Amino acid sequence: LIYKMRETASRTSDYAIPPDAYSTDTECSEPEQKLPKTCCSASDNGKAVSVTGPTLTEKSGYLLKMVKTWKKTWKRRWFVLKDGELLYYKSPSDVIRKPQGQIEVNGTSSIGRGEAKQVLQIVTGKHVCYLKADSPNLLEEWLRVLQIVLRVKTASPLFTQPDVRPVMKGSLIKVKHGYSKRVYCALIGKTLYYFRSQEDKFPLGQIKLWEARVEEVDRSRGLDDILKECGRSLQSAPFILSIHPQDQGLTYLLVESRNEKESWLYHLSVAAGTTVGKVGTEFEQLVGKLFQEDGDPNSQIWNHPMLVFSKEALLSPLTTLPSQALQTEAVKLFKTCQLFINVAIDAPAIDYHVSLAQSALQVCLAHPELQNEIFCQLIKQTRKRQPHAQPGPLQGWQFLALCVGLFLPQHPFFWLLQVHLQKHGDSRTEVGKYAIYCQRSMERTQLRGGRQARPSRMEILSILLRNPYHHSLPFSVPVHFLNNTYQVVSFDASTTVDEFQCRLNLDTGMRKTGLSGFALYTDDPSGRELEHCVQGGIKICDIIAKWEQASKENLSGKSDTTRSVRLTYKNRLYFSLQMRGESDRERLLLAYQTSEAIVTGHFPVNKELALEMAALLAQVEFGDFERPFSAPGSAQTKSNQTVKQVLDRFYPKHYHPYRCWVFPLRQLLQSLSTRWASLRGRTSSECVRTYLTVARKWPFFGAKLFEAESITPSPEVGARVWLAAHEHGVGVLEYKLLVSHPYKNLMTFGGCKQDFMLVVGHSSGSNAAKNKPTEKHLFAMETSELTWTCSSVPGDHKIVAMEIKPKEKPPKFVLMNLSHASLTTVAEGKGGGVSEA
């Protein structure tokens, strides 16, 4: 229970669970009998085995796990197999804490005996794990249970297609063999899965529905003996459905409301395929009959008033819905569709149609049960009566084009949509072109899955103001680089960030993201100086829509059409291995990113080196310095303006004359122009290589710096420090490197109340590890400054990466003379004084 509460807290709070909430150095070992049990059966060796339902899918007990350090050793761990996950702890008493690890078991895994005696081998991809049991009988039990779990994961769409959406789900009372139990049911495809609760991932069991007999039990005719034994359950659930599969026993489902009963009966019947066209609403029965006729175009069913355009409002939904509230929403949804279709689009007032589409589709995303309904409504409103069979209004097809990019209906309405689009697809007409676009978009949504957010204003305008048929990628957005250039990239409604970045890399001559370390960032919709790194699996349209929605919320519900999301492409994780195969474009952008760090004070350079670096980028940006600084007249004025521009863009802000008064402005400009002039004839590529060669001499090149204040005694209470996350570990910087923690010693990290905590372990075998296995370091920093995530890096290491750019606040002290590799500091309040740290 405590572990579940912690999981819930970690999902809902801004910060992760404090690292000290988990024990990492517990030495206690308790007997196995203290593990909480559900239904138990004793094995021949006396150890408890957890049983769920008729199939053994859960188990716990001690096993020896092979650990590969400098030599192979066996360590005794407490293993728990639950919900299809194999976790291990130090002892049974630690099960309420964070597990020490997890062994992956999925559809690609293989499980069998190892070569040694009583050894179990689990192979997943390239990873091989060896476990050793205490006895041959215990080995057999673990093998049997793990192979059952593996078979379920291999065959079940719950695991083979984790993104699949259940057709119907809810809590029901299941009755079988005279026993009743409240379970959470999910109908996926032609199988009904049931779980202990909504949170469980691994099913208690399943019922194969294809060609099963599904019907409602008539109470007036009396109940059989099995149902009579469940008298109390019958009182709370007045509606009863019976399922009689071909190869399984009879099962009853007790449903508590009429709307739920109608919905379950319809969807179970469709999955069984035995009563199609006989259950559901009038619209659903008509669709079922058309499906049985294989969509015969000459069928008179197509002319039924329920299936064609109607000017009148709906009095009841077209599909079966499980509650009265959803039925009311469905009727409102049809009114919204009618307004969108019937009101002419006026360019100056087009935001009216944007608002209608966004509100309707937001409701469908919030209530997935309505997604079938809106497709049925739009198919109905985009069909006219035969024999002419003219297509419905163009605006109805535009609304349909928006829908297919967000989500798709389920069977048999997906079949109806396919038939509808094939019938009207025609490149010679405007409506036909929208139908062809809908087919393309439908295939992409099938491939990439549905969306998370309603369409953005940009997406809706693109669909309404120009026919997307003419563009395979109908949307486009500029991506900005740190050298003040941009690249326009096109995408469609289902394009993911990974696909978007691949197209961007191809257009700009850069390597794949995994090789270059570059990633896509968005600005903050609130206008703050924050940047957010976006994950590869998210869809670009969702990012734009969520940014737009957050921006609107910050303006108290008012839309600011003058602002739009700003996408930036820059290096996120730097590794020295990335130097191999670097393209010229990557080097150029990395040089500008380093310059940004220098200007904001996140990269240590002294004044002389800062001028040299600024001159190199001036040569890259503007080419040769044409005129000497002393040129007369307007030429001198223009020259001064260019040099001032270079000074503002590439010279550290905390060295500017108006901040430190180290040099008069004229003298600084003359020094910069002299260095720039000395680079005459140098190509841009040569200057970039020189720039990066110098910058890479700093040991923390490519690190992300975050200002913090030390709270714990180590390094020093109240010390203003910088946390530097780089490829080898996390460094704590002050006037010098105070301490560096390799990632292999980093036990965990995260938020602890309003502070940030690092939990660091010592290398095994050291004296410190024996006296104090872990140390906790606490730092105070702005909660909005920092979000940490773990990302995979070459060599099976874990790298800590900062997702949000810190506030611009240059350090007062961290400076490095790279030519001598010494650390220097500017004495505050003394003009120009430089002392060795």
LOMIRO-557827 format. One record per residue (C-alpha): x, y, z. Coordinates in steps of 0.5 Angstrom, whole numbers, padded with zeros to 4 digits, always signed. Each point is the difference from the previous one (the first is absolute). Last residue first. Layout:
N
XYZ...
//
This chain:
837
+0085+0062-0014+0005+0005-0004-0001+0007+0000-0003+0005-0005-0001+0007+0002-0004+0004-0006-0003+0005+0004-0001-0002+0007-0007-0001+0003+0000-0008-0001+0006-0003-0001+0000-0004-0006+0002-0007+0000+0005-0005-0003+0000-0007-0001+0006-0003-0004+0001-0004-0006+0006+0004-0002-0003+0002-0007-0007-0002+0002+0000+0006+0005-0006-0002+0004-0006+0004+0003-0005-0002+0005-0001+0006+0005-0006+0005-0001-0004-0005-0003-0005+0002-0006-0007+0000+0002-0005-0001-0006-0005-0005+0003+0001-0007-0001-0002-0004-0007-0005-0006+0002+0002-0007-0002+0006-0001+0003+0003-0007-0001+0003-0005+0004+0003-0006-0003+0000-0007+0001+0005-0005-0003-0001-0006-0004+0006+0002-0004-0003+0005-0005-0006+0004+0004-0006-0001+0002-0004+0006+0003-0002+0001+0007-0004+0007+0002+0001+0006+0004-0004+0006+0000+0003+0006+0002-0002+0008+0001-0007+0000+0002+0001-0003+0007+0006+0006+0001+0006-0003+0004+0002-0003+0006+0004-0006+0000+0001-0006+0005+0005-0005-0001-0001-0007+0003+0005-0005+0001+0000-0008+0000+0003-0006+0002+0003+0003+0007+0006-0003+0003+0001-0006-0004-0001+0004-0007+0005+0005+0003+0005-0005+0001+0000-0002-0007-0002-0007-0002-0006+0002-0004+0000+0007-0003-0004+0005+0004-0007+0002-0001-0003+0007-0002-0007+0002+0002-0001+0007-0004-0006+0004+0003-0003+0007-0003-0004+0004+0005-0007+0003+0000-0003-0007+0004+0006-0005-0003+0000+0000-0007+0004-0005-0004+0006-0004+0000+0002-0008+0001+0006-0004+0001+0005+0004-0004+0007-0004+0001+0000-0003-0007-0002+0007-0003+0007+0002+0003-0001+0006+0005+0005+0006+0000+0002+0004+0006+0002+0007+0001+0003+0002-0007+0002+0007+0001-0002+0007+0002-0007-0004+0001-0002-0006-0004-0003-0006+0002+0000-0005-0006-0005-0006-0002+0003-0005-0004+0004-0002-0006-0004+0002-0006-0002+0007+0004-0004+0003+0005+0003+0006+0003-0004+0002+0007+0003+0007+0001+0001+0002+0007-0001+0006+0005+0002-0003+0007-0005+0001+0006+0002-0007+0003+0006-0002-0003+0002-0006-0005-0003-0004+0004-0003+0003+0006-0007-0001-0003-0003+0006-0002+0004+0002-0006-0003+0006-0005-0002-0001-0007+0002+0003-0007-0001-0005-0006+0005-0002-0005-0001-0004-0006+0007-0004-0002+0002+0001-0007+0007+0002+0002+0001-0002+0007+0008-0002-0001+0001+0007-0003+0005-0002-0006-0006-0001-0005-0001+0008+0000+0007+0001-0004-0001-0006-0005-0008+0002-0001+0002+0008-0002+0006-0003-0004-0005-0005-0004-0005+0006-0001+0005+0005-0002+0003-0005-0005-0007-0002-0003-0002+0008-0001+0006+0001-0004+0006+0004+0002+0002+0005-0005+0001+0006+0005+0000-0003+0008+0005+0006+0002-0006+0005-0002-0004-0004+0006+0005+0001+0005+0001+0007-0002-0007+0001+0000-0001-0003+0007+0006+0005+0003-0003+0006-0003-0007-0001+0003+0003-0002+0007+0004+0007-0001-0006+0004-0002-0004-0003+0006+0004+0002+0005+0004-0007+0003-0002-0003+0007-0006+0004+0002-0003-0006+0002-0008+0001-0002+0000+0005-0005+0007-0002-0003-0003-0007-0002+0003-0006+0004-0006-0002+0003-0004-0001-0006+0006-0004-0003+0001+0002-0008-0003-0004-0006-0007+0004-0001+0001+0007+0003+0008+0000-0002-0002-0002-0007-0005+0005-0001+0005+0005+0003+0005-0002-0005-0006+0001-0006-0002+0007+0003+0007+0002+0000+0002-0002-0007-0006+0004-0002+0002+0006+0004+0007+0000-0003-0003-0001-0007-0004+0006+0001+0006+0005+0001+0007-0002+0001+0003-0007+0001+0004-0001+0006-0003-0007+0002+0003-0003-0007-0005-0002-0005-0002-0007-0003+0000-0004+0006-0001-0007-0004-0006-0004+0001-0006+0002+0003-0003-0006+0004+0006-0005+0000+0005+0006+0001-0004+0003+0006+0000-0007+0003+0008+0000+0000+0000+0007+0003-0005-0002+0005+0005-0006+0002+0006+0005+0000-0003+0005+0004-0003-0005+0006+0007-0003+0000+0003+0007+0002-0005+0001+0005+0000-0006+0003-0004-0006-0001-0005-0005+0004-0006-0002-0003-0007+0001+0003+0001+0007+0000-0006+0002-0005+0004+0002-0005+0005-0006+0000-0006-0005+0000-0003+0004-0006+0007-0001-0003+0000-0007+0001-0007-0001-0003+0003+0004-0006+0006-0005-0001-0005-0006+0001-0004+0003-0006+0006+0001-0004+0003-0007+0002-0007-0003-0002+0000+0003-0007+0007-0002-0002-0002-0007+0002+0003-0004+0006+0002-0007-0002+0004-0001+0006-0001+0005+0005-0006-0003+0003+0005-0005+0004+0002+0006+0004-0008+0000+0003-0004+0006+0000-0008-0001+0002-0005+0006-0002+0003+0003-0006-0005+0005-0004-0006+0000-0004-0005+0006+0002-0007+0000-0001-0004+0006+0001-0008-0001+0002-0004+0006-0003-0002+0007+0002-0004+0005-0004-0006-0004+0001+0000+0001+0007-0007-0004+0003-0003+0003+0006-0002-0006+0005+0003+0004+0006+0007+0002-0004+0004-0006+0004-0006-0005-0002+0001+0002-0008+0007-0001+0000-0001-0007+0003-0005-0001-0005+0005+0002-0006+0006-0004+0003-0005-0006+0001-0002+0001-0007+0007+0001-0003+0003-0006+0004-0006-0005-0002+0001+0002-0008+0007-0002+0001-0001-0007+0003+0003-0003+0006+0004-0006-0001+0007+0004+0000-0001+0004+0006+0000+0008+0000+0006+0004+0004-0003+0006+0003+0003+0007+0000-0001+0005+0006+0001+0007+0000-0007+0002+0001-0006+0002-0005-0005-0005+0003+0000-0004-0006+0007-0002+0002+0004-0001-0007+0001-0007-0003+0006-0004-0001+0002-0006-0005+0006-0004+0001+0008+0000-0002+0004-0006+0003+0003-0001-0007+0000-0007+0000-0007-0002+0003-0003+0006-0004+0002-0003-0007+0006+0004-0003-0001+0007-0003+0000+0002-0007-0006+0006+0001-0006-0003-0004+0002-0007+0002+0001+0002+0007-0007+0003+0000-0004-0006-0003+0003-0004+0005-0001+0005+0006-0008+0000-0003+0000-0008+0000+0003+0000+0007-0005+0005+0003-0006-0003-0003-0004+0001-0006-0007-0002+0000-0004+0006-0002+0005+0002-0006+0007+0003+0000+0004+0005-0004+0007+0003+0003+0002+0007-0001+0007+0001+0002+0003+0006+0004+0006+0005+0001+0002+0004+0006+0006-0004+0001-0004-0003+0006-0004-0004-0005-0008+0001-0001-0005-0005-0003-0005+0003-0004-0007-0004+0000-0004-0003-0006-0006-0004-0001-0003-0004-0006+0005-0005+0000-0002-0004-0007-0003+0007-0002-0005+0001-0006-0005-0004+0004+0000+0005+0006-0005+0004-0003+0002+0007+0002-0004+0005+0005-0004-0005+0004+0006-0005+0001+0006+0004+0001-0005+0005+0005-0001-0006+0004+0007-0002+0001+0002+0007+0002-0005+0001+0005+0002-0007+0003-0003-0006+0000-0003-0004+0006+0005-0003+0004+0003-0007+0002+0000-0003-0007-0002-0007-0003+0005-0005-0002+0006+0000-0005-0002-0005-0005-0007+0000+0000+0000+0008+0000+0004+0000-0006-0005-0005-0004-0005+0005+0002+0004+0006-0002+0000-0003-0007-0007-0002+0000-0002+0007+0002+0004+0003-0005-0003-0004-0005-0007+0002+0002+0002+0008+0001+0002-0001-0008-0007-0003-0001-0003+0006+0003+0004+0005-0005-0002-0005-0006+0005-0003-0005+0004-0004+0005-0006-0004+0002-0001-0004+0006-0007+0000+0002-0001-0008+0000+0007-0001+0003-0002+0005+0006-0006-0003+0001+0002-0007+0000+0006+0001+0005-0005+0004+0004-0005-0006+0001+0006-0005+0001+0002+0005+0006-0007+0000+0002+0000-0008+0001+0005+0000+0004+0003+0006+0003+0001+0007-0002+0006+0004-0001+0004+0005+0004+0003+0007-0001+0002+0001-0008-0007-0004-0002-0004+0006+0004+0003+0006-0004-0001-0003-0007-0007-0001+0003-0001+0007+0002+0002+0002-0007-0005-0005-0003-0005+0003+0003+0002+0007-0002-0001-0003-0007-0007-0001+0000-0003-0008-0001+0002-0004-0006-0005-0001-0006-0003-0007+0000-0003+0002-0006-0005-0006+0001+0001+0000+0006-0001+0005+0006+0006+0004+0002+0006-0002+0005+0004+0005+0004-0004+0001+0006-0001-0008+0001+0008-0001+0000+0000+0006+0004-0005-0002+0005+0003-0007+0000+0007+0002+0001-0002+0005+0006-0003-0006+0003+0006-0005+0000+0004+0005+0003-0005+0001+0006+0002-0006+0004+0007+0004+0000-0003+0005+0005+0006+0005+0001+0002-0001-0007-0007+0001-0003-0001+0006+0005+0006+0003-0003-0002-0001-0007-0007+0004+0001+0003+0006+0003+0006+0000-0005-0004-0001-0006-0005+0006+0002+0005+0005+0003+0004-0001-0007-0007+0001-0004-0001+0007+0004+0007+0001-0001-0001+0001-0007-0003+0007+0001+0004+0004-0005+0000-0006-0005-0007-0001+0000-0002-0008+0000-0007-0001-0001-0004-0002+0006-0004-0007-0002+0006-0005+0001+0003+0003+0006-0007+0001+0003-0002-0007-0002+0006-0003+0003-0001+0004+0007-0008-0002+0000+0003-0007-0001+0004+0000+0006-0005+0003+0004-0004-0007-0001+0006-0004+0002+0001+0004+0006-0007-0002+0003+0002-0007-0002+0006+0000+0004-0004+0003+0006-0005-0006-0001+0006-0005+0001+0003-0006-0004-0001+0003-0007-0003-0004-0006+0001+0003-0006-0005+0005-0005-0001+0004+0007-0007+0003+0001-0005+0006-0002+0005+0002-0006-0001+0007-0003-0004+0000-0006+0004+0002-0007+0002-0007-0001+0005-0003-0005-0001-0007-0001+0001-0007+0004-0006+0001+0005-0005+0002-0006+0002-0007-0003+0003+0001-0007+0006-0005+0001-0005-0005+0002-0002-0001-0007+0006-0004-0002+0003+0001-0006+0007+0002+0003+0000-0006+0003+0004+0001+0006+0002-0007+0002-0007-0002+0001+0001-0002+0007+0003+0007+0001-0006+0003-0003-0004-0004+0005+0005+0002+0006-0001+0008-0003-0007-0001+0001+0000-0003+0007+0005+0006+0002-0005+0005-0003-0006-0003+0003+0004+0000+0007+0003-0006+0003-0002-0008-0002-0002-0004-0006+0004+0002-0005+0006-0004+0002-0002-0005+0005+0005-0006-0001+0007+0004-0001+0002-0001+0007+0004+0007+0000-0007+0003-0002-0004-0003+0005+0005+0002+0005-0001+0007-0002-0007+0000+0000-0001-0003+0006+0005+0004+0004-0004+0006-0003-0007-0002+0002+0002-0002+0007+0004+0006+0001-0006+0004-0002-0004-0004+0005+0004+0000+0006+0003-0005+0005+0003-0005-0005+0001-0007+0003+0004-0004-0005-0001-0008-0001+0005-0005-0002-0002-0007-0004+0006-0004+0000+0006+0000-0006+0001-0003-0007-0006+0003-0004-0001+0006+0005-0007+0001+0004+0000+0007+0002-0007+0002+0004-0002+0007+0002-0003+0002+0006-0004+0006+0002-0002+0002+0007+0007+0001+0003-0001+0001+0008-0005-0005+0002+0003-0005-0005+0007+0000+0004-0004-0001+0006-0003-0007-0003+0006-0003-0003-0002-0007+0001-0006+0001-0004+0004+0002-0006+0004-0007+0000-0007-0003+0001-0003+0003-0006-0005+0006+0000-0007+0000-0001-0004+0002-0007-0001+0007+0003+0007+0002+0001+0001-0001-0007+0008+0000-0001+0003+0004-0006+0004-0003-0005+0007-0002-0003+0001-0007-0003+0007+0000-0002+0002+0000-0007+0006+0004+0001+0000+0002+0008+0006-0003+0003+0000+0001+0007+0006+0002+0004+0003+0000+0007+0003+0003+0006+0003+0005-0005+0007+0003+0001+0000+0008+0000-0004+0001+0007-0002+0008+0001-0007-0002-0002-0001-0005+0005+0001-0008+0001+0000+0000-0008-0005-0003-0005+0002-0001-0008-0006-0001-0005+0003-0002-0006-0002+0001-0008+0003+0007+0000+0002+0003+0007-0006+0000+0005+0002+0002+0006-0003-0002+0007+0002+0002+0007-0003-0006+0005-0005-0001+0005+0000-0007+0002-0005-0005+0000+0000-0008+0001-0005-0005-0002+0005-0003-0006+0000+0007-0003-0003+0007+0002+0004+0006-0002-0002+0007+0003+0001+0006-0004+0005+0006+0000+0001+0003-0006+0003+0000-0007-0002+0000-0007+0003+0000-0007+0007+0000+0003+0005+0005-0003+0007-0004-0003+0006+0004+0003+0003-0006+0003+0000-0004-0007+0004-0007+0002-0002+0001+0007-0007+0001+0001-0001-0003-0007+0001-0007+0003+0004-0005-0003+0007+0001+0002-0001+0003+0007-0005-0006+0002+0005-0005-0003+0006+0004+0004-0004+0000+0007-0002-0008-0001+0008-0001-0001+0002+0004+0006-0005-0004+0004+0002-0007-0002+0008+0002+0000-0001+0003+0007-0004-0007+0003+0006-0004-0004+0005+0004+0004-0003-0001+0006-0001-0008-0001+0008+0000-0002+0002+0003+0007+0003+0007+0002-0001+0004-0007+0005+0003-0004-0001+0006-0004+0004+0002-0006-0002+0006-0005+0002+0001-0007-0001+0007-0003+0001+0000-0008-0007+0000-0001-0004-0003+0006+0003-0007+0002-0002-0003+0007+0004-0006+0002-0002-0004+0006+0006-0004+0004-0002-0006+0004+0007-0003-0002+0004+0004-0005-0002+0000-0008-0006+0005+0001-0007-0003+0000-0005+0004-0004-0003+0007-0001+0000+0004-0007-0002+0007-0001-0003+0003-0006-0007+0001+0003+0002+0003+0006+0004-0002+0007+0005+0006+0002+0003-0001+0007-0001+0005+0005+0004+0004+0005+0002+0001+0007-0008+0001+0001-0002+0007+0003-0003-0001+0007-0006-0004+0002+0003-0007-0002+0006+0002+0005-0002-0005+0005+0000-0006-0004+0008+0001-0001+0005+0004-0005-0005+0001-0005-0002-0003-0007-0005+0001-0005-0003-0004-0006-0006+0003-0003-0006-0003-0003-0004+0003+0005+0003-0003+0006+0007-0005+0000+0003+0002+0006+0008-0002+0002+0003+0001+0006+0008+0000-0001+0006-0004+0001+0006+0002-0003+0004-0005-0005+0007+0003-0002+0004+0000-0007+0006+0004+0001+0002+0008-0002-0007+0001+0001-0005-0005-0003-0006-0001+0005-0004-0007-0001-0006+0000+0004-0002-0005+0005-0007-0001+0001-0005+0001+0006-0007+0000+0000-0006+0003-0004-0005-0003-0005-0006+0003-0004-0003-0003-0007-0002-0007+0003-0007-0001-0004-0007-0001+0003+0000+0006+0003+0006+0004+0003+0004-0005+0004+0006+0003+0004+0005-0006+0002+0002+0000+0008+0006-0005+0001-0001-0006+0003+0005-0004-0004-0006-0004-0003-0003+0006-0002-0006+0003+0004-0005+0003-0003-0002+0008+0001-0006+0005-0001+0003+0007+0001+0006+0000+0004+0004+0006+0004+0008-0002+0000+0001-0002+0008+0000-0008-0002+0007+0001-0004+0004+0001+0007+0003+0007+0001+0007+0003-0002+0002+0007+0002+0006+0003-0003-0003+0006-0003+0004+0005-0004-0004+0002-0005-0006+0002+0004-0005+0004-0004-0003+0007+0002+0007+0003+0000+0000+0001-0007-0006+0005+0000-0006-0003-0004+0000+0004-0007-0002+0007+0000-0006+0004-0003-0004-0005+0003-0006-0004-0003+0004-0006-0003+0005-0001+0006-0006+0000+0005-0003-0005-0003+0006-0005+0000+0001+0002+0007-0007-0002+0002+0001-0006-0004+0006-0002+0004-0003+0002+0007-0006-0005-0002
//
